[in-house]
Amino acid sequence: MKKLQILGTGCSACRTLAERVERAVEESGRPCTVEKVTDMADILAFDVVATPALVVDGEVRVAGRVPTLDEIRALIH
């Protein structure tokens, strides 16, 4: 099961990323856990300097921008 973490403090870009991740997971039918990480200390622990960011199985895959739905789909397959 893939573990997806959305790093961000709740800005509009972070909310957009969360919506896209939820949609991609739902459409994929794959078992995934999705976690929103909003605490700044936890975000910094990932060594991310720009949010939003998407972490897949513990690895930062996208940071500082909102990936397209297709990019997210590719990351969870």
C-alpha positions in Angstrom: 0.0 0.0 0.0 1.4 3.4 -1.0 1.7 6.1 1.6 1.1 9.6 0.3 1.8 12.7 2.3 0.7 16.2 1.4 3.0 18.8 3.0 1.6 22.2 3.4 0.1 24.7 5.7 -3.3 24.9 4.1 -2.9 27.5 1.4 -4.9 27.3 -1.8 -2.2 25.4 -3.6 -2.0 22.9 -0.8 -5.8 22.4 -0.9 -5.6 22.0 -4.7 -2.9 19.3 -4.3 -4.9 17.5 -1.7 -8.0 17.5 -4.0 -5.9 16.2 -6.9 -4.3 13.5 -4.8 -7.7 12.3 -3.5 -9.1 12.2 -7.0 -6.1 10.3 -8.4 -6.3 7.7 -5.6 -10.0 7.3 -6.1 -9.7 6.9 -9.8 -6.8 4.5 -9.5 -8.6 2.0 -7.3 -5.2 1.3 -5.6 -5.0 1.0 -1.9 -3.2 4.2 -0.6 -3.1 6.1 2.6 -3.3 9.8 2.3 -2.0 12.1 5.1 -2.0 15.8 5.3 1.1 17.2 7.1 0.5 20.8 8.3 2.9 21.2 11.2 5.9 23.2 10.1 8.4 21.2 12.1 7.2 18.0 10.5 7.3 19.6 7.0 10.9 20.8 7.6 11.9 17.3 8.7 11.4 16.3 5.0 14.0 19.0 4.1 11.4 20.8 2.0 11.8 24.5 1.5 8.7 25.2 -0.6 5.2 23.9 -0.3 3.0 22.3 -1.4 4.9 19.1 -1.6 4.0 15.5 -2.3 5.8 12.6 -0.5 5.3 9.1 -1.8 6.5 6.3 0.4 8.8 8.6 2.4 10.4 10.2 -0.7 9.7 13.8 -1.7 8.6 13.6 -5.3 7.2 17.1 -6.0 7.9 20.3 -4.1 7.0 24.0 -4.6 4.3 23.4 -7.2 1.0 21.6 -7.7 1.6 18.6 -10.1 -1.0 17.8 -12.7 -3.5 15.0 -12.2 -1.6 12.9 -14.7 1.7 13.4 -12.8 0.1 12.3 -9.6 -1.4 9.2 -11.3 2.0 8.2 -12.6 3.5 8.6 -9.1 1.0 6.3 -7.5 1.1 3.5 -10.1 
